[in-house]
């Protein structure tokens, strides 16, 4: 969400830091999935989080008012 906020506000430092953070978190999630015993639960949790993020991204993509999009993502 903060990465999207960085793109909406065009703040390069937010974009850089959150790109690195998202990459590290994705790598951690893959490694966790490889070593976890209950893979089905891990996939369900991952899909729930992905759905929430996609809904927020879609909302801000179709919202015509940039300030409103920044307000929604920044909360």
DRENZA-155138 format. One record per atom (N, C-alpha, C): residue number from 1; residue in three letters; x negated, y negated, z negated. Coordinates in pm, 1 decimal, always signed. Example, Ala and Ser with C-alpha at 12.3 -4.5 7.8 and 13.67 -1.06 7.14 Angstrom:
# DRENZA-155138
+------+------+----------+----------+----------+
| resi | resn |       c1 |       c2 |       c3 |
+------+------+----------+----------+----------+
|    1 |  ALA |  -1319.0 |   +569.0 |   -780.0 |
|    1 |  ALA |  -1230.0 |   +450.0 |   -780.0 |
|    1 |  ALA |  -1320.0 |   +330.0 |   -780.0 |
|    2 |  SER |  -1285.0 |   +225.0 |   -708.0 |
|    2 |  SER |  -1367.0 |   +106.0 |   -714.0 |
|    2 |  SER |  -1290.0 |     -3.0 |   -787.0 |
+------+------+----------+----------+----------+
//
This chain:
# DRENZA-155138
+------+------+----------+----------+----------+
| resi | resn |       c1 |       c2 |       c3 |
+------+------+----------+----------+----------+
|    1 |  UNK |    -81.9 |   +117.9 |     +0.0 |
|    1 |  UNK |     +0.0 |     +0.0 |     +0.0 |
|    1 |  UNK |    -87.8 |   -126.4 |     +0.0 |
|    2 |  UNK |   -194.2 |   -124.2 |    -77.8 |
|    2 |  UNK |   -280.4 |   -242.8 |    -81.2 |
|    2 |  UNK |   -353.4 |   -261.6 |    +50.8 |
|    3 |  UNK |   -379.7 |   -151.3 |   +119.8 |
|    3 |  UNK |   -442.4 |   -163.2 |   +251.2 |
|    3 |  UNK |   -347.2 |   -233.7 |   +348.2 |
|    4 |  UNK |   -221.5 |   -195.6 |   +346.4 |
|    4 |  UNK |   -120.7 |   -262.1 |   +430.1 |
|    4 |  UNK |   -106.7 |   -408.7 |   +390.4 |
|    5 |  UNK |   -110.0 |   -435.3 |   +260.0 |
|    5 |  UNK |   -103.7 |   -572.8 |   +210.9 |
|    5 |  UNK |   -222.5 |   -653.3 |   +262.9 |
|    6 |  UNK |   -340.0 |   -593.2 |   +264.5 |
|    6 |  UNK |   -458.4 |   -659.8 |   +317.9 |
|    6 |  UNK |   -443.9 |   -694.5 |   +465.0 |
|    7 |  UNK |   -384.2 |   -602.8 |   +541.9 |
|    7 |  UNK |   -361.4 |   -630.6 |   +683.8 |
|    7 |  UNK |   -257.8 |   -740.7 |   +702.7 |
|    8 |  UNK |   -152.6 |   -739.8 |   +619.9 |
|    8 |  UNK |    -48.9 |   -842.2 |   +632.4 |
|    8 |  UNK |   -101.9 |   -981.3 |   +598.0 |
|    9 |  UNK |   -188.3 |   -989.3 |   +495.1 |
|    9 |  UNK |   -240.8 |  -1118.4 |   +452.9 |
|    9 |  UNK |   -372.7 |  -1153.3 |   +522.3 |
|   10 |  UNK |   -426.2 |  -1059.6 |   +599.4 |
|   10 |  UNK |   -550.7 |  -1077.6 |   +673.3 |
|   10 |  UNK |   -667.6 |  -1112.2 |   +580.9 |
|   11 |  UNK |   -677.0 |  -1039.7 |   +469.0 |
|   11 |  UNK |   -788.4 |  -1056.3 |   +375.0 |
|   11 |  UNK |   -888.4 |   -943.5 |   +398.0 |
|   12 |  UNK |  -1004.3 |   -978.7 |   +452.1 |
|   12 |  UNK |  -1103.0 |   -879.1 |   +492.0 |
|   12 |  UNK |  -1157.8 |   -799.5 |   +373.4 |
|   13 |  UNK |  -1174.6 |   -862.7 |   +258.8 |
|   13 |  UNK |  -1227.5 |   -790.2 |   +143.4 |
|   13 |  UNK |  -1129.5 |   -683.8 |    +95.3 |
|   14 |  UNK |  -1000.2 |   -715.1 |    +94.9 |
|   14 |  UNK |   -898.5 |   -616.2 |    +57.8 |
|   14 |  UNK |   -896.7 |   -500.7 |   +157.1 |
|   15 |  UNK |   -909.8 |   -530.5 |   +282.9 |
|   15 |  UNK |   -908.5 |   -426.3 |   +385.7 |
|   15 |  UNK |  -1027.7 |   -333.7 |   +368.4 |
|   16 |  UNK |  -1145.8 |   -390.1 |   +348.7 |
|   16 |  UNK |  -1266.8 |   -309.5 |   +334.2 |
|   16 |  UNK |  -1260.3 |   -220.9 |   +211.0 |
|   17 |  UNK |  -1230.2 |   -279.1 |    +96.6 |
|   17 |  UNK |  -1228.6 |   -203.9 |    -28.7 |
|   17 |  UNK |  -1123.2 |    -93.2 |    -25.1 |
|   18 |  UNK |  -1005.7 |   -123.4 |    +27.5 |
|   18 |  UNK |   -899.4 |    -24.1 |    +28.3 |
|   18 |  UNK |   -916.9 |    +81.3 |   +137.3 |
|   19 |  UNK |   -986.5 |    +49.8 |   +244.5 |
|   19 |  UNK |  -1020.7 |   +151.7 |   +343.2 |
|   19 |  UNK |  -1115.7 |   +253.5 |   +281.4 |
|   20 |  UNK |  -1215.5 |   +203.8 |   +209.6 |
|   20 |  UNK |  -1308.9 |   +294.6 |   +141.6 |
|   20 |  UNK |  -1234.9 |   +375.9 |    +35.4 |
|   21 |  UNK |  -1149.5 |   +312.0 |    -42.5 |
|   21 |  UNK |  -1074.2 |   +381.6 |   -146.3 |
|   21 |  UNK |   -980.2 |   +486.2 |    -89.9 |
|   22 |  UNK |   -911.4 |   +453.6 |    +19.2 |
|   22 |  UNK |   -819.4 |   +549.7 |    +81.2 |
|   22 |  UNK |   -895.7 |   +669.3 |   +137.9 |
|   23 |  UNK |  -1011.7 |   +643.6 |   +196.4 |
|   23 |  UNK |  -1093.5 |   +752.7 |   +249.6 |
|   23 |  UNK |  -1141.3 |   +844.5 |   +138.3 |
|   24 |  UNK |  -1188.6 |   +785.9 |    +28.5 |
|   24 |  UNK |  -1233.6 |   +867.7 |    -84.4 |
|   24 |  UNK |  -1118.8 |   +947.0 |   -145.7 |
|   25 |  UNK |  -1002.6 |   +885.0 |   -159.1 |
|   25 |  UNK |   -887.5 |   +954.4 |   -216.9 |
|   25 |  UNK |   -840.1 |  +1066.5 |   -126.0 |
|   26 |  UNK |   -840.7 |  +1045.0 |     +5.3 |
|   26 |  UNK |   -801.9 |  +1150.0 |    +98.3 |
|   26 |  UNK |   -900.5 |  +1267.1 |    +90.2 |
|   27 |  UNK |  -1029.8 |  +1236.9 |    +82.5 |
|   27 |  UNK |  -1131.4 |  +1341.6 |    +69.1 |
|   27 |  UNK |  -1112.1 |  +1418.7 |    -60.4 |
|   28 |  UNK |  -1086.5 |  +1346.9 |   -171.3 |
|   28 |  UNK |  -1060.7 |  +1412.4 |   -299.0 |
|   28 |  UNK |   -938.1 |  +1503.1 |   -289.6 |
|   29 |  UNK |   -832.6 |  +1457.3 |   -222.8 |
|   29 |  UNK |   -710.0 |  +1536.8 |   -209.9 |
|   29 |  UNK |   -735.1 |  +1664.8 |   -131.2 |
|   30 |  UNK |   -813.4 |  +1656.7 |    -25.4 |
|   30 |  UNK |   -846.7 |  +1775.8 |    +53.4 |
|   30 |  UNK |   -927.3 |  +1875.2 |    -31.1 |
|   31 |  UNK |  -1024.9 |  +1825.8 |   -103.8 |
|   31 |  UNK |  -1105.9 |  +1913.2 |   -188.1 |
|   31 |  UNK |  -1020.2 |  +1974.8 |   -298.5 |
|   32 |  UNK |   -931.7 |  +1895.6 |   -358.2 |
|   32 |  UNK |   -840.8 |  +1947.8 |   -460.2 |
|   32 |  UNK |   -752.5 |  +2056.9 |   -401.7 |
|   33 |  UNK |   -700.0 |  +2035.2 |   -282.0 |
|   33 |  UNK |   -614.4 |  +2134.6 |   -218.1 |
|   33 |  UNK |   -690.1 |  +2264.6 |   -193.4 |
|   34 |  UNK |   -814.7 |  +2255.9 |   -151.9 |
|   34 |  UNK |   -895.1 |  +2375.9 |   -124.2 |
|   34 |  UNK |   -911.4 |  +2459.9 |   -250.3 |
|   35 |  UNK |   -932.0 |  +2395.1 |   -364.9 |
|   35 |  UNK |   -961.5 |  +2468.3 |   -487.3 |
|   35 |  UNK |   -841.0 |  +2494.8 |   -577.2 |
|   36 |  UNK |   -724.0 |  +2440.6 |   -544.7 |
|   36 |  UNK |   -608.2 |  +2460.7 |   -630.8 |
|   36 |  UNK |   -548.7 |  +2600.3 |   -610.9 |
|   37 |  UNK |   -485.5 |  +2649.4 |   -715.0 |
|   37 |  UNK |   -421.9 |  +2781.1 |   -708.2 |
|   37 |  UNK |   -281.6 |  +2769.2 |   -649.8 |
|   38 |  UNK |   -206.0 |  +2668.2 |   -695.1 |
|   38 |  UNK |    -67.6 |  +2649.7 |   -651.8 |
|   38 |  UNK |    -62.5 |  +2551.7 |   -534.6 |
|   39 |  UNK |    -90.5 |  +2601.3 |   -415.6 |
|   39 |  UNK |    -97.5 |  +2516.6 |   -297.4 |
|   39 |  UNK |    +39.4 |  +2462.4 |   -256.7 |
|   40 |  UNK |   +144.9 |  +2538.5 |   -279.3 |
|   40 |  UNK |   +279.8 |  +2495.4 |   -240.0 |
|   40 |  UNK |   +321.3 |  +2369.4 |   -315.9 |
|   41 |  UNK |   +296.5 |  +2363.5 |   -445.2 |
|   41 |  UNK |   +329.4 |  +2245.7 |   -525.0 |
|   41 |  UNK |   +247.0 |  +2124.9 |   -480.4 |
|   42 |  UNK |   +122.3 |  +2147.3 |   -450.9 |
|   42 |  UNK |    +34.8 |  +2039.3 |   -404.8 |
|   42 |  UNK |    +85.7 |  +1981.6 |   -272.3 |
|   43 |  UNK |   +128.1 |  +2066.5 |   -181.7 |
|   43 |  UNK |   +180.3 |  +2019.7 |    -53.0 |
|   43 |  UNK |   +308.8 |  +1940.0 |    -74.2 |
|   44 |  UNK |   +398.2 |  +1986.6 |   -162.4 |
|   44 |  UNK |   +522.6 |  +1914.8 |   -189.6 |
|   44 |  UNK |   +494.6 |  +1775.8 |   -245.2 |
|   45 |  UNK |   +403.5 |  +1766.7 |   -340.6 |
|   45 |  UNK |   +369.7 |  +1637.3 |   -398.9 |
|   45 |  UNK |   +308.0 |  +1544.9 |   -293.8 |
|   46 |  UNK |   +221.1 |  +1598.1 |   -211.7 |
|   46 |  UNK |   +157.4 |  +1518.9 |   -106.4 |
|   46 |  UNK |   +261.7 |  +1466.9 |     -8.0 |
|   47 |  UNK |   +357.2 |  +1550.9 |    +30.1 |
|   47 |  UNK |   +461.0 |  +1509.0 |   +124.4 |
|   47 |  UNK |   +553.2 |  +1402.3 |    +65.6 |
|   48 |  UNK |   +582.8 |  +1410.8 |    -63.8 |
|   48 |  UNK |   +665.6 |  +1308.1 |   -128.2 |
|   48 |  UNK |   +594.9 |  +1173.4 |   -123.5 |
|   49 |  UNK |   +467.6 |  +1172.0 |   -156.8 |
|   49 |  UNK |   +390.8 |  +1047.2 |   -155.4 |
|   49 |  UNK |   +379.8 |   +992.2 |    -13.5 |
|   50 |  UNK |   +353.1 |  +1077.6 |    +82.4 |
|   50 |  UNK |   +344.0 |  +1033.8 |   +222.2 |
|   50 |  UNK |   +476.6 |   +974.1 |   +268.5 |
|   51 |  UNK |   +589.2 |  +1036.7 |   +231.9 |
|   51 |  UNK |   +720.7 |   +984.0 |   +271.5 |
|   51 |  UNK |   +745.4 |   +845.7 |   +213.0 |
|   52 |  UNK |   +709.9 |   +824.3 |    +88.2 |
|   52 |  UNK |   +727.8 |   +693.1 |    +24.6 |
|   52 |  UNK |   +643.4 |   +587.8 |    +96.9 |
|   53 |  UNK |   +518.6 |   +621.3 |   +126.0 |
|   53 |  UNK |   +431.0 |   +527.0 |   +195.2 |
|   53 |  UNK |   +480.5 |   +497.1 |   +336.4 |
|   54 |  UNK |   +525.3 |   +598.9 |   +406.9 |
|   54 |  UNK |   +573.8 |   +578.7 |   +543.8 |
|   54 |  UNK |   +699.3 |   +491.3 |   +543.7 |
|   55 |  UNK |   +788.8 |   +512.3 |   +447.6 |
|   55 |  UNK |   +909.2 |   +428.9 |   +441.0 |
|   55 |  UNK |   +873.8 |   +282.5 |   +418.2 |
|   56 |  UNK |   +778.0 |   +256.3 |   +330.3 |
|   56 |  UNK |   +737.0 |   +118.1 |   +305.5 |
|   56 |  UNK |   +670.9 |    +56.8 |   +428.0 |
|   57 |  UNK |   +589.1 |   +134.7 |   +497.0 |
|   57 |  UNK |   +522.3 |    +84.1 |   +617.2 |
|   57 |  UNK |   +623.3 |    +56.5 |   +727.9 |
|   58 |  UNK |   +719.6 |   +145.7 |   +744.9 |
|   58 |  UNK |   +823.1 |   +124.6 |   +846.3 |
|   58 |  UNK |   +905.3 |     +0.1 |   +812.7 |
|   59 |  UNK |   +938.0 |    -16.2 |   +685.8 |
|   59 |  UNK |  +1015.9 |   -134.6 |   +645.3 |
|   59 |  UNK |   +941.9 |   -263.0 |   +680.3 |
|   60 |  UNK |   +813.9 |   -269.5 |   +647.5 |
|   60 |  UNK |   +738.7 |   -392.0 |   +675.5 |
|   60 |  UNK |   +713.5 |   -409.9 |   +825.2 |
|   61 |  UNK |   +710.5 |   -300.8 |   +900.1 |
|   61 |  UNK |   +689.8 |   -310.3 |  +1045.3 |
|   61 |  UNK |   +810.7 |   -374.0 |  +1112.7 |
|   62 |  UNK |   +929.6 |   -338.1 |  +1068.3 |
|   62 |  UNK |  +1050.5 |   -389.7 |  +1132.0 |
|   62 |  UNK |  +1103.6 |   -517.6 |  +1067.8 |
|   63 |  UNK |  +1050.8 |   -557.3 |   +954.0 |
|   63 |  UNK |  +1093.1 |   -681.8 |   +889.5 |
|   63 |  UNK |  +1035.6 |   -798.6 |   +968.8 |
|   64 |  UNK |  +1121.4 |   -890.4 |  +1007.9 |
|   64 |  UNK |  +1078.0 |  -1002.6 |  +1090.9 |
|   64 |  UNK |  +1011.3 |  -1113.0 |  +1010.0 |
|   65 |  UNK |  +1047.6 |  -1126.6 |   +883.3 |
|   65 |  UNK |   +991.8 |  -1231.4 |   +798.4 |
|   65 |  UNK |   +862.1 |  -1181.8 |   +734.5 |
|   66 |  UNK |   +748.3 |  -1238.0 |   +776.1 |
|   66 |  UNK |   +618.6 |  -1194.7 |   +726.0 |
|   66 |  UNK |   +605.6 |  -1216.9 |   +577.4 |
|   67 |  UNK |   +655.7 |  -1329.6 |   +525.9 |
|   67 |  UNK |   +645.4 |  -1357.8 |   +383.0 |
|   67 |  UNK |   +723.6 |  -1256.2 |   +300.5 |
|   68 |  UNK |   +837.5 |  -1212.6 |   +350.9 |
|   68 |  UNK |   +914.8 |  -1111.5 |   +279.8 |
|   68 |  UNK |   +840.5 |   -978.0 |   +279.1 |
|   69 |  UNK |   +778.6 |   -941.6 |   +390.0 |
|   69 |  UNK |   +700.2 |   -818.7 |   +396.9 |
|   69 |  UNK |   +583.4 |   -822.0 |   +298.3 |
|   70 |  UNK |   +515.1 |   -935.9 |   +291.9 |
|   70 |  UNK |   +404.4 |   -950.0 |   +197.7 |
|   70 |  UNK |   +454.2 |   -939.1 |    +54.7 |
|   71 |  UNK |   +569.6 |   -997.6 |    +27.2 |
|   71 |  UNK |   +627.6 |   -992.0 |   -106.2 |
|   71 |  UNK |   +663.8 |   -849.1 |   -145.6 |
|   72 |  UNK |   +722.0 |   -773.2 |    -53.2 |
|   72 |  UNK |   +763.5 |   -636.0 |    -83.3 |
|   72 |  UNK |   +642.5 |   -546.3 |   -104.9 |
|   73 |  UNK |   +543.6 |   -553.5 |    -18.4 |
|   73 |  UNK |   +426.2 |   -467.7 |    -30.0 |
|   73 |  UNK |   +340.1 |   -509.6 |   -149.1 |
|   74 |  UNK |   +334.4 |   -636.8 |   -180.1 |
|   74 |  UNK |   +248.9 |   -684.9 |   -288.7 |
|   74 |  UNK |   +299.4 |   -657.6 |   -427.7 |
|   75 |  UNK |   +421.5 |   -607.1 |   -441.3 |
|   75 |  UNK |   +475.8 |   -579.8 |   -575.5 |
|   75 |  UNK |   +427.0 |   -450.8 |   -629.9 |
+------+------+----------+----------+----------+
//
